[in-house]
Amino acid sequence: MPDITMPESTPAQPTRSHQLPDGVFSQCPPFDPEQTMCTAQYDPVCVKSKTGSLISYRTAGNACSACSTPEAIGYVKGECL
């Protein structure tokens, strides 16, 4: 009988990285949830966020969603490295 390996069924997690890709860094505007509405257009960006003294990076679907949290500092086009 052949050995059949089932793929992992672990749900995808947000990408966490240690650096931004090369490119122009765009700063997020001040966060205002009442004035922000984003589309579902997929154009990935790598978001730099700061919570307290902790800096983190994650891939977001687009620039608007990248800046949709008060912790977001800015982003670079492309997925996080």
PALO-693576 format. One record per residue (C-alpha): z, y, x; residue in three letters; residue number from 1. Coordinates in Angstrom, 3 decimals, decimal comma, m for minus. Example, Ala and Ser with C-alpha at 12.3 -4.5 7.8 and 13.67 -1.06 7.14 Angstrom:
<torlos>
<torlo c3="7,800" c2="m4,500" c1="12,300" r="ALA" k="1"/>
<torlo c3="7,140" c2="m1,060" c1="13,670" r="SER" k="2"/>
</torlos>
This chain:
<torlos>
<torlo c3="0,000" c2="0,000" c1="0,000" r="MET" k="1"/>
<torlo c3="m0,937" c2="3,431" c1="1,473" r="PRO" k="2"/>
<torlo c3="1,825" c2="5,911" c1="2,336" r="ASP" k="3"/>
<torlo c3="1,616" c2="8,757" c1="m0,198" r="ILE" k="4"/>
<torlo c3="3,636" c2="11,861" c1="0,657" r="THR" k="5"/>
<torlo c3="4,397" c2="14,243" c1="m2,162" r="MET" k="6"/>
<torlo c3="4,237" c2="17,989" c1="m1,398" r="PRO" k="7"/>
<torlo c3="7,505" c2="19,908" c1="m1,388" r="GLU" k="8"/>
<torlo c3="8,371" c2="21,443" c1="m4,726" r="SER" k="9"/>
<torlo c3="10,538" c2="24,209" c1="m3,282" r="THR" k="10"/>
<torlo c3="9,814" c2="27,534" c1="m5,010" r="PRO" k="11"/>
<torlo c3="8,179" c2="30,218" c1="m2,880" r="ALA" k="12"/>
<torlo c3="10,616" c2="32,733" c1="m1,397" r="GLN" k="13"/>
<torlo c3="9,889" c2="36,363" c1="m0,498" r="PRO" k="14"/>
<torlo c3="8,554" c2="36,685" c1="3,008" r="THR" k="15"/>
<torlo c3="11,193" c2="37,907" c1="5,445" r="ARG" k="16"/>
<torlo c3="10,067" c2="39,043" c1="8,847" r="SER" k="17"/>
<torlo c3="11,235" c2="40,815" c1="11,961" r="HIS" k="18"/>
<torlo c3="8,389" c2="43,286" c1="12,290" r="GLN" k="19"/>
<torlo c3="5,669" c2="45,248" c1="10,570" r="LEU" k="20"/>
<torlo c3="1,988" c2="44,513" c1="11,226" r="PRO" k="21"/>
<torlo c3="m0,004" c2="47,052" c1="13,246" r="ASP" k="22"/>
<torlo c3="m1,222" c2="49,974" c1="11,206" r="GLY" k="23"/>
<torlo c3="m0,313" c2="53,342" c1="9,788" r="VAL" k="24"/>
<torlo c3="3,262" c2="53,502" c1="8,451" r="PHE" k="25"/>
<torlo c3="3,420" c2="55,202" c1="5,035" r="SER" k="26"/>
<torlo c3="6,762" c2="56,605" c1="3,916" r="GLN" k="27"/>
<torlo c3="7,922" c2="55,841" c1="0,369" r="CYS" k="28"/>
<torlo c3="8,481" c2="58,834" c1="m1,916" r="PRO" k="29"/>
<torlo c3="11,970" c2="59,293" c1="m3,402" r="PRO" k="30"/>
<torlo c3="12,655" c2="56,453" c1="m5,869" r="PHE" k="31"/>
<torlo c3="12,597" c2="57,490" c1="m9,541" r="ASP" k="32"/>
<torlo c3="12,499" c2="54,484" c1="m11,925" r="PRO" k="33"/>
<torlo c3="11,694" c2="56,717" c1="m14,908" r="GLU" k="34"/>
<torlo c3="8,536" c2="58,044" c1="m13,212" r="GLN" k="35"/>
<torlo c3="7,277" c2="54,794" c1="m11,642" r="THR" k="36"/>
<torlo c3="4,782" c2="52,429" c1="m13,267" r="MET" k="37"/>
<torlo c3="2,891" c2="49,965" c1="m11,058" r="CYS" k="38"/>
<torlo c3="m0,263" c2="47,944" c1="m11,708" r="THR" k="39"/>
<torlo c3="m0,600" c2="44,234" c1="m10,927" r="ALA" k="40"/>
<torlo c3="m3,380" c2="44,865" c1="m8,376" r="GLN" k="41"/>
<torlo c3="m2,875" c2="42,579" c1="m5,339" r="TYR" k="42"/>
<torlo c3="m3,259" c2="44,529" c1="m2,097" r="ASP" k="43"/>
<torlo c3="m0,377" c2="43,226" c1="0,099" r="PRO" k="44"/>
<torlo c3="1,788" c2="45,519" c1="2,187" r="VAL" k="45"/>
<torlo c3="4,776" c2="44,897" c1="4,462" r="CYS" k="46"/>
<torlo c3="7,811" c2="46,864" c1="3,244" r="VAL" k="47"/>
<torlo c3="10,575" c2="48,130" c1="5,519" r="LYS" k="48"/>
<torlo c3="13,920" c2="48,428" c1="3,692" r="SER" k="49"/>
<torlo c3="17,356" c2="49,582" c1="4,760" r="LYS" k="50"/>
<torlo c3="20,617" c2="48,517" c1="3,117" r="THR" k="51"/>
<torlo c3="23,583" c2="50,022" c1="4,920" r="GLY" k="52"/>
<torlo c3="22,806" c2="49,389" c1="8,592" r="SER" k="53"/>
<torlo c3="20,633" c2="46,298" c1="7,875" r="LEU" k="54"/>
<torlo c3="16,851" c2="46,685" c1="8,251" r="ILE" k="55"/>
<torlo c3="14,684" c2="44,035" c1="6,573" r="SER" k="56"/>
<torlo c3="10,987" c2="43,430" c1="5,939" r="TYR" k="57"/>
<torlo c3="9,220" c2="41,716" c1="3,034" r="ARG" k="58"/>
<torlo c3="5,692" c2="41,382" c1="1,738" r="THR" k="59"/>
<torlo c3="5,014" c2="43,183" c1="m1,555" r="ALA" k="60"/>
<torlo c3="1,969" c2="42,884" c1="m3,808" r="GLY" k="61"/>
<torlo c3="0,932" c2="46,525" c1="m3,426" r="ASN" k="62"/>
<torlo c3="2,146" c2="49,927" c1="m2,209" r="ALA" k="63"/>
<torlo c3="3,564" c2="50,932" c1="m5,583" r="CYS" k="64"/>
<torlo c3="5,711" c2="47,814" c1="m5,926" r="SER" k="65"/>
<torlo c3="6,704" c2="48,191" c1="m2,257" r="ALA" k="66"/>
<torlo c3="8,418" c2="51,481" c1="m3,021" r="CYS" k="67"/>
<torlo c3="9,958" c2="50,363" c1="m6,332" r="SER" k="68"/>
<torlo c3="13,494" c2="50,021" c1="m4,935" r="THR" k="69"/>
<torlo c3="15,782" c2="52,741" c1="m3,576" r="PRO" k="70"/>
<torlo c3="16,244" c2="50,727" c1="m0,345" r="GLU" k="71"/>
<torlo c3="12,520" c2="50,912" c1="0,563" r="ALA" k="72"/>
<torlo c3="11,762" c2="53,231" c1="3,486" r="ILE" k="73"/>
<torlo c3="8,015" c2="52,702" c1="3,839" r="GLY" k="74"/>
<torlo c3="5,230" c2="50,176" c1="4,305" r="TYR" k="75"/>
<torlo c3="2,185" c2="49,128" c1="6,327" r="VAL" k="76"/>
<torlo c3="m0,954" c2="47,574" c1="4,820" r="LYS" k="77"/>
<torlo c3="m1,042" c2="43,802" c1="5,237" r="GLY" k="78"/>
<torlo c3="1,487" c2="40,994" c1="5,036" r="GLU" k="79"/>
<torlo c3="4,609" c2="40,984" c1="7,216" r="CYS" k="80"/>
<torlo c3="4,352" c2="39,204" c1="10,564" r="LEU" k="81"/>
</torlos>
